[in-house]
Amino acid sequence: MVLHNLDVRNRLAEKTGLYKKDVNLVLDAFRELVYEEMEEGNMILLKNLFRIEPITIKATKRYDIRQKDFFMDDEHKKIKIKPSRNLDKTMKAKK
């Protein structure tokens, strides 16, 4: 089962008793916060849920089998999302 954006918003409104409009505002603000913090290179840690952090991938030499030649892959950034231990344990317990 997949919870899409609208489903998440509806379920949060049910669980919290907040209006859907208020839940939408909070989630939109959270999304903006994540984007801003990632651009600044900051980590976001939500205890008992997950950690989001930007990581830098160093420049590496790679081989292209089509060109049959080496090339340099530039240094770039990626986003790493790691679940908390509690979330991880929850999934392992369901097996």
All heavy atoms as an XYZ file, in Angstrom:
800
protein
N       0.843     -1.181      0.000
C       0.000      0.000      0.000
C       0.888      1.244      0.000
O       1.900      1.295      0.687
C      -0.881     -0.009      1.246
C      -1.805      1.149      1.342
S      -2.927      0.933      2.714
C      -3.091      2.597      3.212
N       0.485      2.219     -0.751
C       1.220      3.477     -0.838
C       0.322      4.600     -0.323
O      -0.819      4.712     -0.739
C       1.636      3.779     -2.296
C       2.293      5.132     -2.391
C       2.534      2.688     -2.826
N       0.860      5.404      0.588
C       0.145      6.597      1.030
C       0.648      7.769      0.210
O       1.809      8.151      0.317
C       0.403      6.883      2.506
C      -0.382      6.082      3.521
C       0.014      6.502      4.929
C      -1.858      6.239      3.341
N      -0.203      8.304     -0.611
C       0.172      9.464     -1.416
C      -0.009     10.733     -0.595
O      -0.513     10.706      0.525
C      -0.665      9.512     -2.697
C      -0.373      8.376     -3.623
N       0.749      8.347     -4.408
C      -1.031      7.224     -3.858
C       0.766      7.229     -5.108
N      -0.309      6.528     -4.786
N       0.388     11.829     -1.170
C       0.376     13.127     -0.499
C      -0.988     13.430      0.156
O      -1.065     13.769      1.336
C       0.736     14.204     -1.521
C       1.098     15.509     -0.880
O       1.371     15.580      0.304
N       1.090     16.557     -1.679
N      -2.048     13.297     -0.601
C      -3.385     13.599     -0.095
C      -3.760     12.647      1.046
O      -4.364     13.056      2.042
C      -4.410     13.518     -1.229
C      -5.834     13.955     -0.894
C      -5.850     15.406     -0.419
C      -6.737     13.787     -2.098
N      -3.397     11.369      0.896
C      -3.696     10.383      1.941
C      -2.989     10.742      3.249
O      -3.575     10.645      4.323
C      -3.264      8.978      1.503
C      -3.943      8.531      0.219
O      -5.127      8.864      0.042
O      -3.282      7.867     -0.597
N      -1.730     11.126      3.149
C      -0.960     11.505      4.339
C      -1.608     12.698      5.016
O      -1.798     12.718      6.239
C       0.512     11.808      3.976
C       1.253     12.428      5.139
C       1.213     10.546      3.493
N      -1.975     13.681      4.241
C      -2.593     14.881      4.797
C      -3.921     14.559      5.483
O      -4.204     15.049      6.570
C      -2.781     15.934      3.704
C      -1.451     16.480      3.223
C      -1.597     17.353      1.981
N      -0.298     17.648      1.415
C       0.285     18.845      1.487
N      -0.294     19.840      2.090
N       1.476     19.026      0.946
N      -4.725     13.715      4.852
C      -6.010     13.336      5.449
C      -5.819     12.551      6.744
O      -6.515     12.787      7.733
C      -6.844     12.521      4.463
C      -7.359     13.354      3.310
O      -7.479     14.570      3.424
N      -7.654     12.714      2.198
N      -4.867     11.615      6.743
C      -4.627     10.806      7.946
C      -4.104     11.666      9.092
O      -4.471     11.468     10.239
C      -3.626      9.680      7.647
C      -4.072      8.658      6.623
C      -4.841      7.480      7.175
N      -4.135      6.652      8.114
C      -3.425      5.575      7.804
N      -3.294      5.201      6.545
N      -2.849      4.869      8.761
N      -3.221     12.619      8.777
C      -2.718     13.519      9.819
C      -3.838     14.383     10.385
O      -3.888     14.625     11.592
C      -1.590     14.395      9.274
C      -0.240     13.711      9.124
C       0.736     14.625      8.393
C       0.312     13.304     10.466
N      -4.725     14.840      9.537
C      -5.857     15.652     10.004
C      -6.740     14.827     10.941
O      -7.184     15.317     11.981
C      -6.665     16.166      8.819
N      -6.963     13.566     10.592
C      -7.760     12.682     11.447
C      -7.079     12.451     12.797
O      -7.715     12.524     13.845
C      -7.968     11.329     10.775
C      -8.942     11.334      9.629
C      -8.992      9.981      8.923
O      -8.543      8.973      9.507
O      -9.473      9.948      7.781
N      -5.786     12.152     12.770
C      -5.056     11.828     14.005
C      -4.902     13.021     14.942
O      -4.899     12.860     16.149
C      -3.678     11.258     13.672
C      -3.718      9.838     13.155
C      -2.316      9.298     13.026
C      -2.319      7.845     12.683
N      -2.611      6.977     13.808
N      -4.740     14.202     14.373
C      -4.469     15.375     15.210
C      -5.722     16.182     15.543
O      -5.701     16.980     16.474
C      -3.467     16.321     14.513
O      -4.042     16.770     13.285
C      -2.144     15.637     14.264
N      -6.759     16.017     14.754
C      -7.956     16.829     14.956
C      -7.825     18.213     14.348
O      -8.688     19.065     14.546
N      -6.739     18.444     13.621
C      -6.548     19.731     12.953
C      -7.342     19.768     11.652
O      -7.665     18.728     11.080
C      -5.068     19.957     12.637
C      -4.112     20.089     13.811
C      -2.673     20.088     13.315
C      -4.407     21.351     14.595
N      -7.631     20.960     11.202
C      -8.262     21.111      9.898
C      -7.259     20.709      8.812
O      -6.053     20.903      8.960
C      -8.706     22.555      9.664
C      -9.840     22.986     10.565
C      -9.616     23.909     11.586
C     -11.122     22.476     10.386
C     -10.653     24.316     12.414
C     -12.156     22.872     11.217
C     -11.929     23.782     12.226
O     -12.948     24.174     13.043
N      -7.788     20.173      7.729
C      -6.919     19.767      6.617
C      -6.112     20.954      6.095
O      -4.951     20.804      5.724
C      -7.738     19.151      5.486
C      -8.316     17.804      5.841
C      -9.160     17.256      4.711
C      -9.842     15.967      5.146
N     -10.697     15.431      4.094
N      -6.720     22.123      6.087
C      -6.031     23.336      5.623
C      -4.799     23.607      6.487
O      -3.731     23.951      5.974
C      -6.997     24.515      5.691
C      -6.435     25.821      5.224
C      -7.481     26.917      5.328
C      -6.902     28.244      4.894
N      -7.889     29.329      4.995
N      -4.915     23.422      7.812
C      -3.789     23.654      8.717
C      -2.699     22.611      8.524
O      -1.506     22.924      8.547
C      -4.267     23.660     10.174
C      -5.205     24.822     10.465
O      -5.120     25.845      9.762
O      -6.031     24.690     11.391
N      -3.114     21.358      8.317
C      -2.146     20.289      8.066
C      -1.387     20.585      6.774
O      -0.160     20.416      6.705
C      -2.839     18.905      7.991
C      -1.883     17.828      7.506
C      -3.429     18.533      9.344
N      -2.093     21.050      5.758
C      -1.444     21.407      4.489
C      -0.396     22.494      4.690
O       0.704     22.418      4.133
C      -2.483     21.884      3.465
C      -3.348     20.755      2.959
O      -2.983     19.597      3.036
N      -4.513     21.113      2.451
N      -0.735     23.509      5.485
C       0.209     24.599      5.749
C       1.462     24.083      6.458
O       2.587     24.466      6.117
C      -0.453     25.693      6.584
C      -1.540     26.508      5.891
C      -2.246     27.420      6.895
C      -0.949     27.310      4.750
N       1.276     23.207      7.434
C       2.420     22.662      8.186
C       3.308     21.824      7.281
O       4.534     21.966      7.282
C       1.928     21.840      9.403
C       3.076     21.074     10.027
C       1.263     22.740     10.422
N       2.702     20.940      6.489
C       3.500     20.083      5.611
C       4.212     20.884      4.522
O       5.352     20.585      4.171
C       2.634     18.988      5.002
C       2.209     17.895      5.972
C       1.269     16.908      5.293
C       3.411     17.167      6.539
N       3.550     21.898      4.003
C       4.201     22.755      2.997
C       5.383     23.507      3.609
O       6.444     23.626      2.987
C       3.203     23.738      2.387
C       2.191     23.057      1.476
O       2.441     21.902      1.058
O       1.140     23.662      1.203
N       5.204     23.984      4.831
C       6.298     24.687      5.514
C       7.443     23.727      5.807
O       8.616     24.093      5.676
C       5.795     25.316      6.814
N       7.125     22.490      6.182
C       8.167     21.494      6.445
C       8.949     21.190      5.168
O      10.169     21.100      5.190
C       7.556     20.213      7.016
C       8.573     19.151      7.298
C       9.494     19.301      8.323
C       8.627     18.007      6.532
C      10.444     18.327      8.584
C       9.573     17.026      6.776
C      10.480     17.191      7.808
N       8.248     21.049      4.049
C       8.919     20.787      2.774
C       9.879     21.925      2.433
O      11.034     21.702      2.054
C       7.885     20.614      1.654
C       8.497     20.379      0.280
C       7.464     20.296     -0.824
N       6.385     21.259     -0.742
C       6.469     22.534     -1.128
N       7.595     23.010     -1.614
N       5.429     23.340     -1.031
N       9.422     23.160      2.595
C      10.274     24.325      2.332
C      11.495     24.335      3.250
O      12.605     24.632      2.811
C       9.483     25.613      2.516
C       8.452     25.868      1.441
C       7.596     27.097      1.722
O       8.015     27.940      2.548
O       6.513     27.196      1.121
N      11.278     23.991      4.508
C      12.374     23.941      5.480
C      13.426     22.912      5.064
O      14.627     23.191      5.102
C      11.829     23.587      6.869
C      12.894     23.360      7.939
C      13.414     24.695      8.445
C      12.340     22.529      9.060
N      12.981     21.737      4.636
C      13.919     20.693      4.205
C      14.746     21.182      3.025
O      15.973     21.047      3.012
C      13.170     19.384      3.854
C      14.097     18.386      3.168
C      12.556     18.768      5.104
N      14.097     21.768      2.032
C      14.827     22.272      0.863
C      15.854     23.342      1.263
O      17.001     23.319      0.802
C      13.856     22.853     -0.172
C      13.237     21.828     -1.080
C      12.204     21.004     -0.643
C      13.673     21.674     -2.383
C      11.628     20.066     -1.483
C      13.111     20.739     -3.235
C      12.084     19.936     -2.774
O      11.528     19.003     -3.600
N      15.448     24.263      2.112
C      16.351     25.337      2.534
C      17.553     24.787      3.294
O      18.693     25.195      3.041
C      15.598     26.338      3.421
C      14.591     27.175      2.679
C      13.658     27.949      3.606
O      13.831     27.871      4.848
O      12.749     28.617      3.085
N      17.312     23.870      4.215
C      18.403     23.320      5.017
C      19.360     22.476      4.174
O      20.563     22.485      4.399
C      17.859     22.505      6.193
C      17.102     23.336      7.213
C      17.919     24.492      7.764
O      19.087     24.280      8.148
O      17.387     25.617      7.821
N      18.838     21.758      3.191
C      19.705     20.963      2.321
C      20.578     21.881      1.471
O      21.757     21.606      1.263
C      18.889     20.028      1.430
C      18.186     18.897      2.166
S      19.269     17.837      3.131
C      18.874     18.362      4.790
N      20.014     22.975      0.988
C      20.797     23.934      0.201
C      21.927     24.532      1.035
O      23.007     24.798      0.517
C      19.897     25.051     -0.331
C      19.041     24.632     -1.492
C      18.112     25.740     -1.969
O      18.164     26.860     -1.422
O      17.324     25.467     -2.885
N      21.689     24.732      2.334
C      22.701     25.298      3.222
C      23.688     24.242      3.728
O      24.671     24.583      4.373
C      22.019     25.982      4.403
C      21.253     27.221      4.019
C      20.524     27.844      5.204
O      20.826     27.494      6.355
O      19.634     28.676      4.952
N      23.411     22.971      3.446
C      24.318     21.906      3.869
C      24.085     21.427      5.291
O      24.959     20.799      5.880
N      22.911     21.700      5.851
C      22.601     21.297      7.219
C      21.862     19.964      7.262
O      21.112     19.628      6.355
C      21.734     22.355      7.905
C      22.449     23.678      8.009
O      23.668     23.737      8.138
N      21.700     24.754      7.927
N      22.054     19.233      8.355
C      21.365     17.969      8.566
C      20.073     18.224      9.340
O      20.010     19.104     10.192
C      22.254     17.013      9.362
C      21.572     15.717      9.694
S      22.615     14.479     10.510
C      23.248     15.360     11.904
N      19.045     17.425      9.046
C      17.786     17.475      9.793
C      17.642     16.135     10.491
O      17.685     15.084      9.856
C      16.584     17.721      8.864
C      16.707     19.089      8.196
C      15.274     17.594      9.638
C      15.646     19.370      7.182
N      17.454     16.177     11.805
C      17.311     14.966     12.595
C      15.974     15.010     13.323
O      15.741     15.890     14.148
C      18.452     14.852     13.616
C      18.362     13.703     14.614
C      18.423     12.369     13.898
C      19.467     13.818     15.642
N      15.089     14.107     12.964
C      13.821     13.963     13.677
C      13.918     12.659     14.458
O      13.823     11.573     13.886
C      12.636     13.920     12.706
C      12.335     15.218     11.983
C      11.167     15.034     11.024
C      12.010     16.322     12.968
N      14.141     12.786     15.758
C      14.335     11.607     16.608
C      13.177     10.641     16.441
O      12.030     11.046     16.334
C      14.450     12.022     18.068
C      15.836     11.942     18.590
C      15.862     12.206     20.067
C      17.187     11.689     20.578
N      17.351     11.925     21.969
N      13.502      9.371     16.447
C      12.536      8.282     16.302
C      11.833      8.260     14.945
O      10.796      7.646     14.794
C      11.489      8.290     17.421
C      12.118      8.042     18.770
O      13.054      7.256     18.894
N      11.631      8.722     19.783
N      12.394      8.968     13.955
C      11.814      8.932     12.625
C      12.895      8.770     11.553
O      13.040      7.700     10.983
C      10.972     10.177     12.362
C      10.087     10.140     11.129
C       9.155      8.939     11.141
C       9.286     11.419     11.008
N      13.670      9.832     11.300
C      14.729      9.735     10.282
C      15.717     10.875     10.407
O      15.509     11.819     11.150
C      14.141      9.716      8.868
C      13.278     10.895      8.541
C      13.831     12.121      8.231
C      11.908     10.780      8.529
C      13.045     13.210      7.922
C      11.094     11.853      8.208
C      11.667     13.066      7.915
N      16.795     10.726      9.620
C      17.820     11.769      9.508
C      18.008     12.039      8.021
O      18.139     11.110      7.226
C      19.122     11.262     10.127
C      20.254     12.259     10.003
C      21.503     11.768     10.674
N      22.092     10.707      9.865
C      22.987      9.851     10.309
N      23.387      9.892     11.558
N      23.489      8.943      9.518
N      18.008     13.311      7.664
C      18.245     13.729      6.275
C      19.502     14.582      6.277
O      19.599     15.533      7.047
C      17.081     14.574      5.724
C      15.756     13.851      5.873
C      17.328     14.950      4.273
C      14.556     14.710      5.510
N      20.459     14.216      5.425
C      21.683     15.019      5.373
C      22.252     15.059      3.965
O      22.191     14.084      3.225
C      22.728     14.482      6.342
C      23.216     13.093      6.047
C      24.222     12.607      7.068
O      25.076     13.402      7.494
O      24.141     11.439      7.432
N      22.786     16.214      3.588
C      23.475     16.306      2.299
C      24.881     15.726      2.442
O      25.543     15.951      3.450
C      23.518     17.805      2.027
C      23.446     18.441      3.374
C      22.691     17.501      4.258
N      25.289     14.935      1.481
C      26.648     14.379      1.496
C      27.340     14.756      0.187
O      26.687     14.949     -0.828
C      26.652     12.846      1.689
C      25.852     12.148      0.590
C      26.129     12.464      3.057
C      25.990     10.645      0.598
N      28.648     14.868      0.263
C      29.440     15.217     -0.914
C      30.099     13.959     -1.453
O      30.761     13.235     -0.726
C      30.513     16.257     -0.561
O      29.863     17.414     -0.031
C      31.319     16.648     -1.779
N      29.882     13.693     -2.728
C      30.510     12.571     -3.415
C      31.750     13.131     -4.115
O      31.660     14.045     -4.934
C      29.560     11.938     -4.456
C      28.209     11.580     -3.839
C      30.215     10.733     -5.123
C      28.259     10.558     -2.746
N      32.904     12.588     -3.751
C      34.159     13.086     -4.317
C      34.267     12.770     -5.809
O      33.642     11.835     -6.308
C      35.340     12.457     -3.587
C      35.439     12.873     -2.145
C      36.629     12.225     -1.486
C      36.680     12.616     -0.016
N      37.782     11.967      0.673
N      35.068     13.552     -6.494
C      35.332     13.304     -7.911
C      36.034     11.954     -8.048
O      36.922     11.629     -7.265
C      36.198     14.411     -8.492
N      35.585     11.167     -9.009
C      36.183      9.839     -9.226
C      36.453      9.607    -10.703
O      35.783     10.179    -11.572
C      35.251      8.718     -8.715
O      33.974      8.850     -9.352
C      35.074      8.763     -7.224
N      37.410      8.749    -10.944
C      37.734      8.371    -12.311
C      36.895      7.146    -12.657
O      36.870      6.169    -11.923
C      39.222      8.049    -12.410
C      39.731      7.861    -13.801
C      41.236      7.692    -13.786
C      41.802      7.607    -15.173
N      43.265      7.468    -15.139
N      36.174      7.220    -13.769
C      35.297      6.123    -14.181
C      35.634      5.677    -15.600
O      36.205      6.426    -16.371
C      33.839      6.553    -14.125
C      33.397      6.928    -12.733
C      31.907      7.071    -12.682
N      31.473      7.515    -11.392
C      31.004      6.730    -10.442
N      30.923      5.442    -10.642
N      30.626      7.228     -9.284
N      35.225      4.456    -15.904
C      35.447      3.904    -17.231
C      34.126      3.803    -17.970
O      33.151      3.256    -17.462
C      36.083      2.517    -17.129
C      36.436      1.911    -18.472
C      37.522      2.389    -19.190
C      35.676      0.886    -19.016
C      37.847      1.845    -20.425
C      35.986      0.332    -20.241
C      37.077      0.820    -20.943
O      37.398      0.284    -22.156
N      34.072      4.365    -19.167
C      32.876      4.299    -20.004
C      33.062      3.178    -21.011
O      33.929      3.253    -21.885
C      32.667      5.636    -20.714
C      31.375      5.698    -21.497
O      30.723      4.643    -21.666
O      30.999      6.797    -21.925
N      32.222      2.128    -20.891
C      32.418      0.970    -21.777
C      32.031      1.278    -23.225
O      32.543      0.648    -24.148
C      31.638     -0.263    -21.277
C      30.147      0.028    -21.162
C      32.194     -0.753    -19.973
C      29.313     -1.192    -20.834
N      31.160      2.234    -23.455
C      30.784      2.600    -24.827
C      31.911      3.347    -25.530
O      32.216      3.092    -26.687
C      29.522      3.455    -24.820
C      28.308      2.691    -24.379
C      27.078      3.561    -24.441
N      25.978      2.910    -23.763
C      25.035      3.541    -23.117
N      25.037      4.853    -23.049
N      24.075      2.871    -22.535
N      32.499      4.314    -24.812
C      33.584      5.112    -25.381
C      34.925      4.392    -25.264
O      35.897      4.798    -25.889
C      33.671      6.461    -24.655
C      32.416      7.287    -24.710
C      32.244      7.976    -26.041
O      33.208      8.255    -26.734
N      31.005      8.250    -26.395
N      34.978      3.390    -24.405
C      36.213      2.647    -24.114
C      37.328      3.592    -23.695
O      38.443      3.549    -24.197
C      36.622      1.796    -25.312
C      35.598      0.739    -25.606
C      36.028     -0.203    -26.676
C      34.906     -1.201    -26.803
N      34.914     -2.102    -27.806
N      36.943      4.451    -22.752
C      37.887      5.429    -22.267
C      37.495      5.834    -20.844
O      36.359      5.679    -20.421
C      37.870      6.662    -23.178
C      39.061      7.571    -22.963
O      40.041      7.132    -22.310
O      39.014      8.721    -23.430
N      38.470      6.378    -20.106
C      38.216      6.857    -18.750
C      37.765      8.311    -18.798
O      38.112      9.048    -19.719
C      39.496      6.759    -17.900
C      39.844      5.354    -17.538
C      40.731      4.615    -18.310
C      39.288      4.763    -16.417
C      41.055      3.317    -17.970
C      39.610      3.473    -16.067
C      40.491      2.746    -16.848
N      36.992      8.702    -17.804
C      36.594     10.091    -17.667
C      36.468     10.403    -16.181
O      36.352      9.513    -15.352
C      35.276     10.387    -18.408
C      34.065      9.750    -17.789
C      33.251     10.469    -16.933
C      33.739      8.429    -18.068
C      32.132      9.881    -16.356
C      32.619      7.840    -17.499
C      31.818      8.560    -16.638
N      36.502     11.696    -15.862
C      36.377     12.124    -14.472
C      34.926     12.485    -14.185
O      34.329     13.294    -14.897
C      37.268     13.340    -14.189
C      38.733     13.017    -14.026
S      39.075     11.846    -12.704
C      38.719     12.799    -11.257
N      34.381     11.862    -13.178
C      33.048     12.194    -12.696
C      33.226     13.303    -11.659
O      33.921     13.117    -10.667
C      32.409     10.952    -12.074
C      30.924     11.093    -11.862
O      30.347     12.068    -12.351
O      30.341     10.214    -11.186
N      32.637     14.457    -11.894
C      32.819     15.623    -11.029
C      32.298     15.387     -9.618
O      31.408     14.569     -9.393
C      32.102     16.848    -11.612
C      32.674     17.267    -12.942
O      33.870     16.980    -13.186
O      31.936     17.877    -13.730
N      32.837     16.166     -8.685
C      32.325     16.146     -7.319
C      30.899     16.690     -7.337
O      30.589     17.644     -8.034
C      33.206     17.023     -6.428
C      32.764     17.066     -4.990
C      33.698     17.871     -4.124
O      34.764     17.331     -3.769
O      33.365     19.026     -3.832
N      30.013     16.032     -6.580
C      28.625     16.473     -6.538
C      28.002     16.126     -5.187
O      28.585     15.410     -4.392
C      27.816     15.852     -7.680
C      27.814     14.358     -7.668
N      28.880     13.598     -8.110
C      26.886     13.472     -7.248
C      28.602     12.321     -7.965
N      27.395     12.207     -7.442
N      26.828     16.660     -4.947
C      26.136     16.429     -3.670
C      24.921     15.537     -3.880
O      24.291     15.578     -4.933
C      25.698     17.750     -3.042
C      26.863     18.609     -2.633
C      26.402     19.704     -1.715
C      27.566     20.556     -1.290
N      28.183     20.126     -0.089
N      24.634     14.744     -2.852
C      23.449     13.895     -2.830
C      22.792     14.041     -1.472
O      23.404     14.505     -0.521
C      23.811     12.431     -3.052
C      24.162     12.089     -4.465
C      24.221     10.604     -4.649
C      24.380     10.294     -6.130
N      24.198      8.879     -6.385
N      21.551     13.607     -1.398
C      20.822     13.627     -0.143
C      20.744     12.197      0.381
O      20.350     11.283     -0.342
C      19.387     14.183     -0.328
C      19.406     15.563     -0.959
C      18.626     14.165      0.989
C      20.058     16.625     -0.117
N      21.130     12.034      1.642
C      21.078     10.719      2.284
C      19.982     10.759      3.343
O      19.966     11.650      4.192
C      22.431     10.416      2.929
C      22.501      9.081      3.608
C      23.899      8.884      4.185
C      24.010      7.582      4.935
N      25.337      7.409      5.519
N      19.061      9.791      3.273
C      17.986      9.689      4.257
C      18.142      8.354      4.971
O      18.139      7.305      4.334
C      16.599      9.788      3.598
C      16.469     11.098      2.831
C      15.499      9.648      4.639
C      15.210     11.234      2.025
N      18.295      8.428      6.289
C      18.504      7.218      7.077
C      17.406      7.101      8.125
O      17.170      8.046      8.883
C      19.875      7.269      7.753
C      20.203      6.009      8.502
C      21.590      6.060      9.071
C      21.850      4.753      9.824
N      23.110      4.770     10.498
N      16.725      5.946      8.180
C      15.676      5.777      9.193
C      16.268      5.662     10.592
O      17.414      5.239     10.763
C      14.993      4.474      8.786
C      16.020      3.722      8.025
C      16.882      4.758      7.349
N      15.472      6.023     11.592
C      15.922      5.882     12.976
C      15.976      4.405     13.343
O      15.402      3.554     12.659
C      14.965      6.610     13.920
O      13.730      5.922     13.955
N      16.654      4.099     14.424
C      16.737      2.710     14.874
C      15.361      2.155     15.198
O      15.056      1.005     14.897
C      17.640      2.616     16.105
C      19.095      2.783     15.770
C      19.946      2.524     16.992
N      21.326      2.898     16.695
C      22.123      3.495     17.531
N      21.708      3.795     18.744
N      23.354      3.801     17.184
N      14.525      2.976     15.841
C      13.183      2.518     16.198
C      12.358      2.177     14.956
O      11.645      1.181     14.935
C      12.447      3.571     17.026
C      13.056      3.746     18.394
O      13.799      2.892     18.872
N      12.752      4.859     19.027
N      12.441      3.005     13.940
C      11.718      2.743     12.705
C      12.256      1.485     12.039
O      11.492      0.640     11.558
C      11.821      3.945     11.762
C      11.065      3.856     10.450
C       9.580      3.651     10.694
C      11.290      5.111      9.633
N      13.557      1.340     12.038
C      14.202      0.161     11.482
C      13.766     -1.107     12.231
O      13.444     -2.126     11.609
C      15.714      0.318     11.540
C      16.410     -0.252     10.325
O      15.734     -0.512      9.313
O      17.637     -0.444     10.399
N      13.728     -1.042     13.555
C      13.303     -2.194     14.360
C      11.851     -2.549     14.091
O      11.481     -3.723     14.067
C      13.482     -1.886     15.852
C      14.911     -1.927     16.328
C      14.978     -1.579     17.804
C      16.406     -1.414     18.246
N      16.469     -0.977     19.654
N      11.011     -1.556     13.881
C       9.609     -1.800     13.590
C       9.456     -2.627     12.325
O       8.652     -3.566     12.278
C       8.836     -0.465     13.420
O       8.987      0.292     14.615
C       7.392     -0.676     13.124
N      10.244     -2.311     11.316
C      10.154     -3.045     10.056
C      10.709     -4.460     10.199
O      10.176     -5.387      9.624
C      10.900     -2.291      8.948
C      10.271     -0.973      8.590
S       8.499     -1.072      8.234
C       8.482     -2.178      6.866
N      11.759     -4.619     10.977
C      12.353     -5.941     11.165
C      11.437     -6.835     12.001
O      11.407     -8.038     11.812
C      13.715     -5.818     11.813
C      14.744     -5.242     10.861
C      16.097     -5.059     11.529
C      17.054     -4.424     10.546
N      18.335     -4.099     11.166
N      10.671     -6.247     12.893
C       9.772     -7.017     13.757
C       8.572     -7.565     12.984
O       7.983     -8.549     13.387
C       9.282     -6.147     14.915
N       8.232     -6.960     11.851
C       7.080     -7.389     11.065
C       7.353     -8.625     10.220
O       6.447     -9.188      9.654
C       6.583     -6.251     10.181
C       5.949     -5.147     10.964
C       5.182     -4.247     10.070
C       4.432     -3.252     10.942
N       3.352     -2.623     10.242
N       8.597     -9.043     10.121
C       8.933    -10.211      9.279
C       8.398    -11.480      9.846
O       8.117    -11.748     10.902
C      10.444    -10.309      9.106
C      10.970     -9.263      8.181
C      12.440     -9.463      7.938
C      12.959     -8.426      6.971
N      14.364     -8.564      6.715
